[in-house]
Amino acid sequence: MRLDDERESQNVEDRRFRSGGSGASLRGLFMLWPLIRMLLQTKFGWAIIAIGVGAYLMGFDPLALLQQGPSQSKIPQVSDESQAVFIKKVLATTEDVWTQVLPKYGKQYRPPVLVLYRGATHSGCGYANAQVGPFYCPVDQKIYLDLGFFDSLARRFQAPGDFAQAYVLAHEVGHHVQNLMGILQKVHSLQQQALRRGDKIKANHLQIPVELQADCFAGIWGHYTRSHLEPGDIEEALNAASRIGDDTLQKQTQGYVVPDSFTHGTSKQRMKWFMRGFNSGDLNQCNTFSEMDL
């Protein structure tokens, strides 16, 4: 995907230099107190403290150094920075596309905030860590992404490529569009009703059209960014969609498929809906709920 001359989104909250939780920071502060007390006795010590405070205000938590050994550093590397720049540019393209497209359907677009973090962080939807993967939180209207997920996408899920990464972000932005359209709220209400009846299978199945529609919305974004695409990009997105289908993931992890536990749709469904959005560029073609047995 060619984005060399494109702008970077400013709707980004970079937490990659911060520790994952206030409790850890308090423990670190307690451990450092003897040193802090000693530093307070000299002008040089005050200067060191001032530098530490300044670094913290700029986004780097010095206490995080206490929580990891040299071989486990969570400080982003150069490759991490170039990846962050790329994903910020992808986010900017989603802003341009949806600001143009959504008003055609009677809605105004307000861009989400992308939170970049390492390891763990807090979200409006609870505690977030790298294991849960990228997700959108409708409570605070933020997308949470540990860039390390893209390593897993390429190695564990065998879905490498920059457009595969762009597709993942566009999918999460698709959830934000659903939130602006009131879709997430309606589905959540239906899921709560199902859970109160003890019908977890129904609650799971209600999530499937939500995820497939986000894939379709990602396809619409791809439709309007075709001028940035390079040969093989669409294949990268389809490969990623296929690799993270419920059936494919279950076969890899447990050797068999349990359709009643599906929450995102099959590989075939995910590819189909991405391409429907990509080929049509039309929100009206993304009614995934009409084709589901709900």
VOBA-1610 file (N, C-alpha, C; in pm, whole numbers, padded with zeros to 5 digits, always signed):
BEGIN
Met+00085-00118+00000Met+00000+00000+00000Met+00089+00124+00000Arg+00067+00212-00095Arg+00151+00332-00110Arg+00089+00447-00031Leu+00159+00487+00076Leu+00111+00599+00157Leu+00223+00698+00188Asp+00328+00696+00108Asp+00448+00776+00137Asp+00417+00924+00156Asp+00332+00981+00073Asp+00305+01124+00076Asp+00180+01160+00154Glu+00120+01063+00217Glu-00004+01088+00290Glu+00023+01142+00430Arg-00074+01211+00485Arg-00061+01268+00620Arg-00079+01159+00725Glu-00031+01187+00845Glu-00056+01101+00960Glu-00174+01156+01039Ser-00260+01069+01086Ser-00372+01112+01169Ser-00320+01170+01300Gln-00389+01273+01347Gln-00358+01332+01477Gln-00445+01272+01587Asn-00539+01186+01549Asn-00628+01125+01647Asn-00568+00997+01703Val-00449+01012+01760Val-00373+00898+01811Val-00324+00930+01952Glu-00346+00836+02041Glu-00296+00845+02178Glu-00188+00739+02195Asp-00065+00781+02204Asp+00046+00688+02207Asp+00085+00656+02351Arg+00054+00535+02394Arg+00086+00491+02531Arg+00198+00388+02533Arg+00271+00375+02424Arg+00369+00266+02415Arg+00483+00281+02513Phe+00507+00403+02561Phe+00619+00423+02653Phe+00575+00418+02799Arg+00446+00389+02820Arg+00395+00390+02957Arg+00381+00249+03010Ser+00382+00238+03144Ser+00360+00106+03205Ser+00212+00074+03198Gly+00179-00054+03222Gly+00043-00099+03200Gly-00057-00066+03308Gly-00017-00031+03428Gly-00118-00009+03530Gly-00068+00076+03643Ser-00160+00147+03710Ser-00123+00236+03818Ser-00069+00159+03938Gly-00119+00035+03959Gly-00071-00043+04071Gly+00077-00073+04059Ala+00120-00107+03937Ala+00261-00135+03914Ala+00344-00010+03938Ser+00291+00107+03896Ser+00365+00231+03914Ser+00380+00265+04061Leu+00274+00239+04140Leu+00282+00267+04283Leu+00384+00177+04351Arg+00387+00049+04308Arg+00488-00041+04364Arg+00628+00005+04327Gly+00641+00052+04201Gly+00771+00101+04158Gly+00813+00224+04235Leu+00716+00313+04261Leu+00746+00433+04337Leu+00790+00398+04478Phe+00726+00300+04539Phe+00764+00255+04673Phe+00907+00201+04673Met+00939+00125+04568Met+01074+00068+04559Met+01179+00176+04541Leu+01139+00283+04473Leu+01234+00390+04444Leu+01246+00492+04557Trp+01157+00486+04655Trp+01154+00591+04755Trp+01288+00615+04825Pro+01363+00512+04866Pro+01494+00539+04928Pro+01586+00619+04836Leu+01584+00588+04707Leu+01667+00663+04613Leu+01615+00806+04597Ile+01482+00820+04588Ile+01424+00954+04573Ile+01459+01040+04695Arg+01449+00982+04814Arg+01479+01057+04936Arg+01624+01104+04936Met+01713+01021+04885Met+01854+01059+04878Met+01875+01170+04775Leu+01807+01159+04660Leu+01821+01260+04555Leu+01769+01396+04599Leu+01669+01396+04684Leu+01611+01523+04730Leu+01707+01604+04816Gln+01816+01543+04857Gln+01911+01611+04946Gln+02016+01691+04871Thr+02019+01680+04736Thr+02120+01753+04658Thr+02056+01821+04538Lys+02120+01927+04489Lys+02070+01996+04369Lys+02077+01905+04248Phe+02184+01825+04240Phe+02197+01732+04129Phe+02083+01629+04132Gly+02049+01586+04253Gly+01940+01491+04267Gly+01807+01551+04223Trp+01784+01677+04258Trp+01663+01746+04214Trp+01657+01753+04062Ala+01775+01773+04000Ala+01780+01781+03854Ala+01741+01647+03791Ile+01788+01537+03850Ile+01755+01404+03800Ile+01604+01380+03812Ile+01548+01418+03927Ile+01404+01402+03947Ile+01326+01483+03845Ala+01373+01606+03819Ala+01305+01692+03722Ala+01307+01630+03582Ile+01420+01569+03547Ile+01430+01502+03417Ile+01332+01386+03410Gly+01323+01309+03521Gly+01231+01196+03525Gly+01086+01241+03512Val+01050+01349+03581Val+00914+01402+03572Val+00884+01449+03430Gly+00984+01519+03371Gly+00966+01566+03233Gly+00946+01452+03136Ala+01023+01344+03154Ala+01009+01227+03067Ala+00871+01165+03083Tyr+00822+01161+03208Tyr+00689+01102+03232Tyr+00580+01184+03162Leu+00592+01317+03169Leu+00493+01404+03106Leu+00495+01391+02954Met+00610+01353+02900Met+00622+01334+02755Met+00574+01196+02711Gly+00533+01113+02807Gly+00476+00983+02771Gly+00559+00863+02810Phe+00681+00883+02860Phe+00765+00769+02901Phe+00762+00757+03052Asp+00727+00639+03101Asp+00720+00614+03244Asp+00852+00551+03290Pro+00936+00628+03362Pro+01064+00572+03407Pro+01045+00451+03498Leu+00933+00445+03568Leu+00909+00332+03658Leu+00893+00201+03582Ala+00861+00211+03452Ala+00845+00089+03372Ala+00975+00012+03363Leu+01088+00081+03382Leu+01218+00014+03375Leu+01234-00088+03488Leu+01159-00067+03598Leu+01169-00160+03709Leu+01093-00290+03684Gln+01004-00287+03584Gln+00913-00399+03564Gln+00962-00498+03461Gln+01080-00478+03407Gln+01127-00565+03300Gln+01279-00573+03302Gly+01330-00685+03261Gly+01473-00700+03249Gly+01520-00644+03117Pro+01652-00637+03094Pro+01705-00582+02971Pro+01656-00655+02847Ser+01633-00785+02859Ser+01591-00861+02741Ser+01442-00853+02716Gln+01367-00784+02806Gln+01222-00779+02794Gln+01173-00637+02775Ser+01257-00551+02726Ser+01221-00410+02712Ser+01098-00393+02626Lys+01006-00307+02675Lys+00885-00277+02601Lys+00900-00146+02524Ile+01017-00085+02528Ile+01036+00039+02456Ile+01036+00010+02307Pro+00955+00081+02229Pro+00944+00053+02086Pro+01078+00065+02014Gln+01103-00022+01922Gln+01223-00019+01840Gln+01197+00063+01714Val+01302+00079+01632Val+01289+00159+01511Val+01182+00104+01419Ser+01177-00031+01403Ser+01077-00091+01317Ser+00937-00064+01371Asp+00926-00060+01501Asp+00799-00030+01565Asp+00755+00111+01529Glu+00849+00204+01524Glu+00817+00343+01491Glu+00772+00356+01347Ser+00839+00289+01254Ser+00798+00297+01115Ser+00660+00235+01096Gln+00631+00131+01173Gln+00500+00068+01167Gln+00393+00161+01224Ala+00430+00234+01330Ala+00336+00330+01389Ala+00304+00441+01290Val+00404+00489+01218Val+00380+00593+01117Val+00286+00541+01010Phe+00309+00418+00965Phe+00223+00360+00862Phe+00079+00351+00909Ile+00059+00301+01031Ile-00078+00279+01079Ile-00147+00413+01104Lys-00072+00516+01141Lys-00130+00650+01156Lys-00176+00705+01020Lys-00101+00673+00916Lys-00141+00715+00782Lys-00264+00639+00735Val-00270+00512+00768Val-00390+00433+00734Val-00511+00494+00804Leu-00494+00527+00932Leu-00605+00588+01007Leu-00651+00717+00940Ala-00556+00795+00891Ala-00591+00920+00823Ala-00675+00893+00699Thr-00644+00785+00626Thr-00724+00753+00507Thr-00866+00713+00544Thr-00881+00645+00659Thr-01017+00608+00702Thr-01095+00734+00738Glu-01028+00832+00795Glu-01094+00959+00828Glu-01142+01029+00701Asp-01056+01031+00600Asp-01092+01096+00474Asp-01209+01026+00407Val-01204+00892+00405Val-01309+00815+00338Val-01443+00831+00407Trp-01446+00809+00538Trp-01574+00809+00608Trp-01632+00949+00625Thr-01546+01049+00628Thr-01596+01187+00630Thr-01668+01219+00499Gln-01622+01156+00393Gln-01684+01175+00262Gln-01809+01087+00245Val-01800+00962+00291Val-01905+00864+00260Val-02025+00873+00354Leu-02002+00882+00483Leu-02112+00868+00577Leu-02222+00974+00562Pro-02191+01101+00533Pro-02299+01199+00514Pro-02396+01163+00402Lys-02352+01082+00306Lys-02442+01040+00198Lys-02556+00953+00252Tyr-02535+00900+00374Tyr-02636+00813+00435Tyr-02700+00880+00557Gly-02687+01012+00564Gly-02753+01088+00669Gly-02683+01091+00803Lys-02554+01053+00808Lys-02479+01054+00933Lys-02351+01135+00917Gln-02313+01204+01023Gln-02187+01276+01024Gln-02079+01189+01087Tyr-01959+01199+01035Tyr-01851+01115+01085Tyr-01767+01190+01188Arg-01751+01129+01302Arg-01659+01177+01405Arg-01552+01069+01422Pro-01428+01098+01391Pro-01325+00994+01393Pro-01298+00941+01533Pro-01265+00815+01543Pro-01226+00757+01672Pro-01082+00795+01704Val-01043+00768+01826Val-00903+00784+01868Val-00838+00647+01867Leu-00719+00640+01810Leu-00643+00515+01809Leu-00543+00518+01925Val-00552+00420+02013Val-00460+00408+02125Val-00355+00303+02091Leu-00231+00345+02081Leu-00120+00252+02061Leu-00059+00220+02197Tyr-00042+00094+02228Tyr+00014+00057+02357Tyr+00104-00065+02342Arg+00176-00095+02448Arg+00261-00213+02450Arg+00228-00295+02574Gly+00196-00421+02554Gly+00174-00511+02667Gly+00035-00504+02724Ala+00003-00394+02790Ala-00129-00381+02854Ala-00161-00235+02878Thr-00290-00206+02888Thr-00335-00071+02919Thr-00479-00078+02967His-00534+00036+03003His-00673+00043+03046His-00757+00104+02934Ser-00881+00056+02922Ser-00974+00110+02823Ser-01109+00135+02889Gly-01196+00205+02819Gly-01331+00226+02870Gly-01409+00098+02882Cys-01361-00007+02817Cys-01427-00138+02820Cys-01356-00237+02910Gly-01261-00187+02991Gly-01189-00274+03082Gly-01041-00283+03050Tyr-00976-00377+03115Tyr-00832-00396+03100Tyr-00801-00456+02963Ala-00704-00402+02896Ala-00666-00450+02763Ala-00523-00503+02767Asn-00500-00615+02699Asn-00362-00664+02686Asn-00342-00717+02545Ala-00217-00745+02515Ala-00180-00784+02379Ala-00250-00912+02334Gln-00285-00999+02430Gln-00344-01127+02394Gln-00484-01113+02333Val-00557-01007+02367Val-00693-00993+02315Val-00695-00942+02172Gly-00583-00889+02124Gly-00577-00837+01988Gly-00641-00700+01978Pro-00639-00641+01860Pro-00698-00508+01841Pro-00849-00512+01866Phe-00902-00406+01924Phe-01047-00401+01945Phe-01094-00256+01952Tyr-01224-00239+01927Tyr-01288-00109+01937Tyr-01373-00106+02062Cys-01363+00000+02140Cys-01442+00016+02260Cys-01546+00127+02236Pro-01674+00091+02228Pro-01777+00193+02202Pro-01798+00289+02318Val-01756+00249+02438Val-01775+00334+02556Val-01696+00464+02543Asp-01568+00452+02508Asp-01485+00573+02492Asp-01455+00606+02346Gln-01511+00525+02254Gln-01494+00545+02111Gln-01345+00550+02071Lys-01272+00451+02124Lys-01130+00440+02093Lys-01098+00300+02041Ile-00999+00293+01954Ile-00948+00166+01903Ile-00817+00138+01975Tyr-00803+00017+02028Tyr-00684-00020+02104Tyr-00601-00119+02023Leu-00473-00088+02008Leu-00387-00168+01922Leu-00246-00177+01979Asp-00204-00298+02006Asp-00064-00328+02037Asp+00000-00368+01905Leu+00098-00290+01860Leu+00158-00316+01729Leu+00222-00454+01722Gly+00251-00513+01837Gly+00304-00648+01837Gly+00209-00749+01778Phe+00079-00714+01771Phe-00019-00805+01711Phe+00016-00834+01566Phe+00074-00737+01497Phe+00105-00758+01356Phe+00214-00863+01337Asp+00299-00881+01437Asp+00396-00991+01432Asp+00322-01124+01438Ser+00222-01132+01527Ser+00142-01254+01536Ser+00062-01277+01409Leu+00012-01168+01351Leu-00066-01180+01228Leu+00019-01243+01118Ala+00144-01201+01110Ala+00232-01252+01005Ala+00284-01393+01035Arg+00321-01418+01160Arg+00385-01545+01194Arg+00287-01653+01238Arg+00207-01620+01338Arg+00114-01721+01390Arg-00001-01746+01293Phe-00057-01638+01238Phe-00173-01653+01149Phe-00134-01660+01001Gln-00004-01642+00973Gln+00047-01652+00836Gln-00025-01556+00742Ala-00040-01432+00790Ala-00106-01328+00710Ala-00019-01202+00710Pro+00095-01208+00640Pro+00184-01092+00637Pro+00136-00986+00538Gly+00204-00872+00540Gly+00176-00768+00443Gly+00118-00642+00504Asp+00156-00527+00448Asp+00108-00402+00504Asp-00042-00382+00483Phe-00098-00436+00373Phe-00240-00417+00353Phe-00322-00509+00444Ala-00263-00620+00485Ala-00328-00704+00586Ala-00342-00626+00716Gln-00237-00553+00751Gln-00241-00469+00871Gln-00343-00357+00855Ala-00346-00296+00737Ala-00441-00188+00711Ala-00585-00240+00720Tyr-00608-00361+00670Tyr-00741-00422+00678Tyr-00785-00440+00822Val-00694-00482+00909Val-00727-00501+01051Val-00774-00369+01112Leu-00701-00262+01085Leu-00741-00132+01140Leu-00873-00085+01078Ala-00888-00103+00947Ala-01012-00061+00880Ala-01132-00137+00936His-01113-00263+00973His-01220-00342+01035His-01262-00279+01168Glu-01165-00239+01251Glu-01198-00177+01379Glu-01266-00041+01359Val-01221+00034+01260Val-01288+00160+01227Val-01431+00131+01183Gly-01451+00018+01114Gly-01585-00023+01075Gly-01677-00037+01195His-01624-00087+01307His-01704-00096+01429His-01742+00044+01479His-01651+00139+01462His-01682+00276+01503His-01796+00332+01418Val-01792+00302+01289Val-01901+00346+01201Val-02033+00284+01247Gln-02029+00157+01282Gln-02149+00090+01334Gln-02199+00160+01460Asn-02108+00202+01544Asn-02146+00270+01667Asn-02215+00403+01636Leu-02159+00477+01541Leu-02219+00605+01502Leu-02358+00586+01442Met-02379+00471+01379Met-02508+00444+01315Met-02609+00381+01410Gly-02567+00354+01533Gly-02658+00295+01632Gly-02671+00145+01624Ile-02592+00081+01540Ile-02603-00063+01520Ile-02551-00141+01641Leu-02438-00099+01695Leu-02381-00171+01808Leu-02474-00169+01929Gln-02539-00056+01952Gln-02629-00046+02066Gln-02746-00142+02053Lys-02802-00153+01933Lys-02917-00243+01912Lys-02876-00389+01931Val-02762-00425+01876Val-02717-00564+01888Val-02684-00597+02033His-02619-00504+02101His-02584-00528+02242His-02710-00552+02325Ser-02816-00476+02298Ser-02942-00495+02370Ser-02998-00635+02344Leu-02994-00680+02219Leu-03044-00813+02186Leu-02958-00922+02251Gln-02828-00899+02256Gln-02739-00997+02319Gln-02767-01008+02469Gln-02792-00894+02533Gln-02823-00896+02675Gln-02953-00971+02702Gln-03051-00953+02613Gln-03176-01026+02627Gln-03153-01177+02615Ala-03069-01214+02519Ala-03039-01357+02500Ala-02968-01415+02620Leu-02874-01341+02676Leu-02799-01390+02792Leu-02889-01402+02914Arg-02983-01310+02928Arg-03076-01320+03042Arg-03163-01445+03032Arg-03185-01491+02908Arg-03260-01616+02888Arg-03170-01738+02899Gly-03040-01712+02917Gly-02945-01822+02925Gly-02905-01877+02790Asp-02929-01800+02684Asp-02901-01845+02548Asp-02769-01785+02499Lys-02659-01845+02541Lys-02527-01794+02503Lys-02500-01814+02354Ile-02552-01922+02296Ile-02532-01948+02153Ile-02594-01836+02071Lys-02714-01796+02109Lys-02780-01686+02040Lys-02698-01557+02052Ala-02647-01530+02172Ala-02566-01410+02193Ala-02441-01413+02105Asn-02379-01531+02093Asn-02262-01545+02007Asn-02298-01519+01861His-02407-01578+01817His-02447-01567+01677His-02487-01424+01640Leu-02536-01348+01737Leu-02569-01208+01710Leu-02444-01126+01681Gln-02329-01172+01731Gln-02204-01099+01707Gln-02151-01122+01566Ile-02187-01234+01505Ile-02134-01268+01373Ile-02166-01162+01268Pro-02293-01120+01250Pro-02319-01017+01149Pro-02254-00884+01182Val-02230-00857+01311Val-02159-00736+01349Val-02018-00739+01292Glu-01950-00852+01309Glu-01812-00863+01262Glu-01806-00867+01109Leu-01899-00936+01047Leu-01898-00943+00901Leu-01929-00807+00840Gln-02017-00731+00904Gln-02046-00597+00853Gln-01924-00506+00867Ala-01848-00521+00975Ala-01724-00445+00989Ala-01626-00482+00878Asp-01625-00609+00838Asp-01543-00649+00723Asp-01592-00581+00595Cys-01723-00575+00580Cys-01780-00510+00461Cys-01746-00361+00460Phe-01753-00298+00576Phe-01717-00156+00586Phe-01569-00135+00557Ala-01487-00231+00599Ala-01344-00224+00565Ala-01326-00232+00414Gly-01409-00315+00350Gly-01406-00324+00205Gly-01443-00193+00139Ile-01543-00123+00195Ile-01581+00009+00141Ile-01464+00105+00151Trp-01397+00104+00265Trp-01276+00187+00277Trp-01176+00151+00168Gly-01156+00021+00143Gly-01064-00021+00038Gly-01109+00027-00099His-01241+00029-00123His-01297+00076-00250His-01254+00219-00278Tyr-01255+00302-00175Tyr-01223+00444-00192Tyr-01074+00475-00179Thr-00994+00375-00150Thr-00848+00397-00142Thr-00775+00318-00249Arg-00845+00281-00355Arg-00784+00198-00459Arg-00662+00263-00523Ser-00658+00396-00525Ser-00543+00463-00587Ser-00414+00437-00509His-00427+00393-00383His-00309+00365-00300His-00266+00219-00306Leu-00344+00137-00371Leu-00317-00007-00367Leu-00207-00047-00464Glu-00136-00150-00425Glu-00031-00209-00508Glu-00071-00353-00542Pro-00009-00411-00644Pro-00040-00550-00678Pro-00023-00643-00558Gly-00121-00725-00535Gly-00115-00819-00424Gly-00181-00771-00296Asp-00218-00643-00289Asp-00277-00590-00165Asp-00410-00656-00132Ile-00498-00667-00229Ile-00628-00729-00202Ile-00610-00873-00158Glu-00517-00942-00219Glu-00490-01081-00180Glu-00442-01087-00034Glu-00363-00987+00009Glu-00318-00983+00149Glu-00437-00968+00244Ala-00531-00880+00209Ala-00648-00860+00293Ala-00734-00986+00299Leu-00755-01048+00183Leu-00838-01169+00179Leu-00771-01284+00254Asn-00641-01293+00245Asn-00569-01396+00318Asn-00584-01375+00468Ala-00573-01247+00512Ala-00590-01217+00654Ala-00731-01251+00700Ala-00832-01211+00619Ala-00971-01241+00653Ala-00993-01392+00664Ser-00930-01467+00575Ser-00943-01612+00576Ser-00876-01674+00697Arg-00757-01625+00730Arg-00680-01683+00840Arg-00744-01661+00977Ile-00827-01555+00989Ile-00887-01527+01119Ile-01037-01559+01121Gly-01082-01641+01027Gly-01219-01691+01032Gly-01233-01789+01148Asp-01351-01796+01206Asp-01372-01883+01323Asp-01338-02029+01293Asp-01379-02077+01177Asp-01355-02218+01146Asp-01207-02248+01131Thr-01135-02159+01064Thr-00992-02178+01045Thr-00917-02174+01177Leu-00951-02076+01261Leu-00884-02064+01390Leu-00910-02186+01478Gln-01033-02236+01477Gln-01065-02351+01561Gln-00995-02478+01512Lys-00984-02493+01381Lys-00913-02609+01328Lys-00766-02605+01370Gln-00708-02484+01370Gln-00567-02472+01406Gln-00543-02496+01554Thr-00634-02445+01638Thr-00610-02450+01782Thr-00658-02579+01848Gln-00769-02637+01798Gln-00823-02756+01865Gln-00849-02873+01772Gly-00829-02851+01642Gly-00840-02960+01547Gly-00979-02989+01497Tyr-01079-02920+01549Tyr-01217-02943+01505Tyr-01295-02812+01519Val-01412-02807+01457Val-01491-02684+01450Val-01618-02697+01533Val-01651-02592+01607Val-01774-02586+01687Val-01853-02463+01643Pro-01941-02477+01544Pro-02013-02361+01490Pro-02093-02282+01593Asp-02144-02349+01697Asp-02222-02278+01797Asp-02139-02175+01874Ser-02008-02190+01870Ser-01921-02095+01942Ser-01867-01985+01852Phe-01907-01984+01725Phe-01860-01881+01633Phe-01906-01742+01679Thr-01818-01644+01663Thr-01852-01505+01694Thr-01814-01408+01583His-01732-01453+01487His-01684-01363+01382His-01719-01408+01241Gly-01763-01530+01226Gly-01794-01580+01093Gly-01684-01668+01038Thr-01718-01747+00937Thr-01621-01836+00875Thr-01525-01758+00785Ser-01419-01824+00745Ser-01323-01762+00654Ser-01391-01720+00523Lys-01476-01809+00471Lys-01546-01779+00346Lys-01636-01657+00361Gln-01707-01649+00472Gln-01794-01535+00496Gln-01716-01405+00508Arg-01605-01408+00577Arg-01527-01285+00598Arg-01470-01233+00466Met-01422-01323+00383Met-01372-01282+00252Met-01485-01228+00164Lys-01599-01297+00168Lys-01713-01257+00086Lys-01758-01116+00119Trp-01772-01083+00247Trp-01824-00952+00285Trp-01723-00841+00264Phe-01595-00871+00281Phe-01495-00769+00248Phe-01504-00734+00100Met-01513-00834+00016Met-01519-00808-00128Met-01649-00742-00169Arg-01758-00771-00099Arg-01883-00704-00133Arg-01870-00553-00107Gly-01810-00517+00003Gly-01787-00376+00030Gly-01690-00314-00067Phe-01584-00389-00098Phe-01481-00337-00188Phe-01538-00314-00329Asn-01616-00406-00377Asn-01668-00396-00514Asn-01780-00292-00526Ser-01859-00275-00420Ser-01975-00186-00429Ser-01948-00045-00379Gly-01870-00033-00274Gly-01850+00097-00211Gly-01979+00153-00153Asp-02075+00066-00120Asp-02210+00108-00082Asp-02248+00047+00052Leu-02281+00132+00149Leu-02323+00084+00280Leu-02447-00004+00272Asn-02533+00025+00179Asn-02657-00053+00166Asn-02632-00197+00126Gln-02514-00225+00073Gln-02478-00362+00035Gln-02418-00441+00151Cys-02412-00378+00268Cys-02347-00441+00383Cys-02445-00483+00492Asn-02569-00516+00452Asn-02667-00562+00549Asn-02646-00710+00579Thr-02549-00736+00661Thr-02514-00875+00694Thr-02623-00942+00778Phe-02705-00862+00846Phe-02808-00918+00933Phe-02919-00986+00853Ser-02942-00940+00730Ser-03052-00995+00651Ser-03024-01138+00605Glu-02895-01177+00604Glu-02860-01310+00554Glu-02827-01409+00666Met-02847-01364+00790Met-02815-01452+00903Met-02943-01510+00961Asp-02937-01633+01004Asp-03050-01699+01070Asp-03050-01662+01217Leu-03109-01544+01245Leu-03110-01494+01382Leu-03249-01503+01444
//
